[in-house]
Amino acid sequence: MRLLSLAPDRPRRGGPRHLPSGSPAPPLPLLLLLAGCLGVSGAAKGSRRPNVVLLLADDQDEVLGGMTPLKKTKALIGEMGMTFSSAYVPSALCCPSRASILTGKYPHNHHVVNNTLEGNCSSKSWQKIQEPNTFPAILKSMCGYQTFFAGKYLNEYGAPDAGGLGHVPLGWSYWYALEKNSKYYNYTLSINGKARKHGENYSVDYLTDVLANVSLDFLDYKSNAEPFFMMISTPAPHSPWTAAPQYQNAFQNVFAPRNKNFNIHGANKHWLIRQAKTPMTNSSIQFLDNAFRKRWQTLLSVDDLVEKLVKRLEFNGELNNTYIFYTSDNGYHTGQFSLPIDKRQLYEFDIKVPLLVRGPGIKPNQTSKMLIANIDLGPTILDIAGYSLNKTQMDGMSFLPILKGTSNLTWRSDVLVEYQGEGRNVTDPTCPSLSPGVSQCFPDCVCEDAYNNTYACVRTMSELWDLQYCEFDDQEVFVEVYNLTADPHQINNIAKSIDPELLGKMNYRLMMLQSCSGPTCRTPGVFDPGFRFHPQI
């Protein structure tokens, strides 16, 4: 194994003494000859193919102001490129959503349904079937990219029953991955398959800073002969919300937003929402306000990471040939419909995420309303590298034409959202009075999930409609429908008052998307000219 030593006169807080490397990629000309990674969509003719950086936050919302603390990120990425106002995840939970990013597939096609090994999160089945076909694996093996990963991978990564920390997924030249779920101190990293433990000394152990420093090391000591892809996956703003010392007193006058769906009863909604106690207790509100504040505090270190990365790319002369994506794996809620804190639900606050992109050919200060899903990230990055989506089994679409300002572009009008609830046939010890099957319960017995919190939705955005249609897989076969033009906070479920013909079309479209694969996931939606409705089906 080749080791890249840091220059002795450039010590960095939290950085390693050496940057480990995997096996070098095969010669680039041979790869291009074999794979046909020739269409350089993202670079000028004759220049080297663009580099790509994907920055992934953990549980960062968009609806409740999650980007507010990231002033430098908005200036360095959003204002220098494009901000998407309608970016969604196909599942509002970490592991399924991350699997969708890596594979470009909806959960029903990658089969990661929750955050457990039993739910296929970093399981041996995932490793065997899906990891060889992720977009980083294609970038490395077919396009000759150097690939670098740092941070949280999947929630069960490192589990002894799935290869432990010695498992390094196919497709990564440099691997610097966190064992299991997000932490800030007292964690273990897999450094290309070798475990390294970290303690609780801020100067060398604070994870966000460690990720920043090892990323800078990669930029300084990688090969300059091939383009590179970096995926940096921060713990923030996931619990336990441990801010860096210098930020622990920030935002003292900030509270969770008191929007129209804050601390109200979720009438006409699925039973899991209806069971929440309204109004919330003062202690619950104090708890969620504190959580909201701490989440923002942790994001300040992410903002520093982004600034350091952009400055280093600029110093190295690579910024103008590098695409930088910033997004999150899911949204979050703090008190909406009297649910204290979590994700997993079908509403905008949990399924909508930030998405900012800058790079070659993207004009500054743009905002796009086009409907994007995180299954589009892989196809877009492969398009940048010159690899055809038609050679993959991905469900998503490349939005590189949107980034480049292509006119008269035909784009999708809907995306699928699907989630399989977590819960076991035992009573939650926190709430023995509740029936079996609930999970993620708080001391006052408000539960955030249950085995039959299993749903699928069509999220539609067209010139005529801003609509969400959802069905639950439970005894009620409960349906929720929202017109977000008239009701952006999703307070009024209109399932019983909407036009029955439209309801039937949405039901049909949901059936089609739930069984789609690859190109069939990109067929016309209900309000598109090419939509075909077959009521008998």
VENVENSUL-V941606 format. One record per helix or strand. SS is the DSSP state (hx for helix, st for strand). FROM is the first residue (numbers start at 1). TO is the last residue. If there is no record, write none. Layout:
BEGIN
SS/FROM/TO
SS/FROM/TO
END
This chain:
BEGIN
st/3/5
st/18/20
hx/28/35
st/51/57
hx/71/78
st/82/84
st/87/88
hx/94/103
hx/107/110
hx/124/129
hx/131/133
hx/135/143
st/146/152
hx/160/162
hx/164/166
st/174/178
st/188/191
st/194/197
hx/202/205
hx/207/221
st/228/233
hx/245/247
st/262/262
hx/271/274
hx/282/315
hx/319/321
st/322/328
st/333/334
st/336/336
st/341/342
hx/348/351
st/352/352
st/355/358
st/366/368
st/372/373
hx/376/385
hx/389/391
hx/400/403
st/414/419
st/438/441
st/447/450
st/455/461
st/466/472
st/479/483
hx/500/514
hx/518/522
END
